[in-house]
Amino acid sequence: MRKSLYLLAAAAFFAAGPALAQETVTIGFTASQTGKLNNDSTAQLRGFEMWRDDVNAAGGIKAGGKSYKVKFVSYDDESTGTRVQQLYTRLITQDKAQFLFSPYSSGLVATAAIISEQYGKVMMSIGGAEEKTYKLGNKYLFQTYTGASQYLAGALDVLKKKNPKAKIAFVYEDDPFSKAVAQATRDLAKKDGFAVALEESYSSSTTDFGPIINKVISSGADVLLGGGHYADGSTLARQLHDQKAKLKWVTLLVAPDSPNFAKLGEPAVGVSVPSQWEPQVTYKPDFGPTPAQFTKEFTAKYKISPGYHAAGGYGGALILQHAIEKAGSIDPAKVAAELNKTDATTLFGQTKFSTDPKSHGLQIGHKMVLAQWQMKDGKLVKEVIWPDNAKTADAKY
Amino acid sequence: MIGILASVIDGVLVGAVYGVAAMGLTLIWGVMNVINLSHGAIIVLGMFVVYFLTNATGVSPYYGIPIVLVVGFAAGVIIYWMSVNRVIGRPILMSLLATFALNMIIIGLATAAWTTSPYNVPISLPGITIQNYTFTGTHIMAAVIAGVIAGLLYLFLHYTRPGRAIRAVASNREAAELNGIPTRRVLAMAFGLGVALACVSGALISTLFPFTVLSGGAYQLKSFVVTVLGGLGNPAGALLGGIALGIVEGLATPFTPVSWTPIIEFGLFVLTLMAFPRGIFSFTRP
């Protein structure tokens, strides 16, 4: 009796055996769990984690007849470049990560890219819009975000209709991303015939915007374009409101996209943000969930609606998954070749990488939208106001 | 023109808070010749005390200021007996090392507890608007409180026994000892007072700007500049020095890019040190 029971158990174990013999693919990255990039990076991290959970629940990435469960190895980069440098080297040499996601923010992506290219690892750059990083001659870097030069084109488009003679003040964070956006936009603005009333950059650790705001008021500007990331952007928005700067239009980078921005209350009304993605978009994906499905799942899981950082995280990971599946293996060269061929639409929008060696990996398919916080029935709501074919409300000037 | 004036007035308001920050530093420096390199970290502690008080009770941060004063004083006395007592009178390098070590300990513990993410004390008060420029209520309130504290400190130092004992010890320690003043206890009290002032300035700063565990460094630097401008050991001079620094910042920003302000500030610092090595108004006459 006992013996047959053991035999039965052994047989069951061995029958289940082959099904348990799973391969894993290790993806390494750092997230800013502390430091000033914490807010935006956490959203991106949640996008990654939700993708990993969805993929593993469906059995893993299916490539070349095998199923690969996704395993993450991640560390806290403390929002600093030195930690990124140390940790990506560790991820590659010690943790043997097979693929990499970038950290969040252009400055850190640039640092990580040096390491990933040194070791020849495929890295999905998610959260890095500055374009210079991709023009330095890389082979395995793939940008999912729209480049920085496109960020404020939408805002200028709206301004052309509302007040073509507006006086614009550019007040932006002194970091690679914000500088790239501000300078590209300033050139565009001059070409479009706007007057540039002021152009000032502030150090990333600035908390006292009083002097700059006084300068903005003195310059007689109607419009303020700029900002940087969440910490400085939200502080700038609050202080602009406290000092009654009387601007008719404020577009800040990154910060207003986070749902946390609404917590500012009054200071948030009317502030617009160039966005890589909004929950209201209606892209029809070739694979993966639709924007609506993604938004619903994310909100249920994290009790907060997703911004473009989370969508970018999920979408970028989906693209990597798709490339691995098409390549039929996790060999980096084969996957890179598939990524170069990619022209697909996910919940995040269209993704297509430049294959020109001078700008390899630059994102050329994805388009931005412009969103604005408006009062609707007494509550703060983020509406898409540009481009016309994607908008859900009119811009309030 | 009004823009420059607005900038200067704003500078004065914030400068008063820098003055209070420097008062703690200059008191300790002037009385016991100890340069407190943990000054910045203590300012940050004051910020966090107010943050947690406001979060826990929902009460306005200004009510937390007396609590911060008391807690800061107690902490200062404890720190004095633990680390500073033994290095008084020794070569100055020892006190620098002792307070620097304290700085690293405080920052290390705080980072472990609260990480380096930004924190914010949400408070908004109606301000005063002149033409297009608004002076926020929080700035005005902070400057007023700074002035009150400076006034109280002056009264304490000049019209109370402990206060006068502090000034006696600062002036000539041996003579004070000969007069029956328990100098060690007076030094502990002075240190406690200096730490309390630093904590209060942190509390005021937290109502104005967001902060992280590492914010103290910048304010410590400003405190050094103000201490030099106002004179070593002279708390009244520190307030004036803070206001002077605020005026410098206010005058500089309308004409130069904001990122040049530190260059101008510290350039002035170096020039002042070259002209007046002991500060502009020195407390302890040589």
Interface residues (C-beta under 8 A of the other chain):
Chain A: Q33 T34 G35 K36 N38 E78 S79 D174 E200 S201 Y202 S203 S205 T207 D208 G210 P211 I212 N214 K215 I217 S218 A231 T235 Q239 D242 Q243 K244 K246
Chain B: G3 A6 S7 D10 G11 V14 T115 T116 S117 P118 N120 S124 G127 T129 N132 Y133 T134 T136 T138 H139 L208 F209 P210 F211 T212 S215 A218 E249 G250 T253 P254 P257 V258 S259 T261
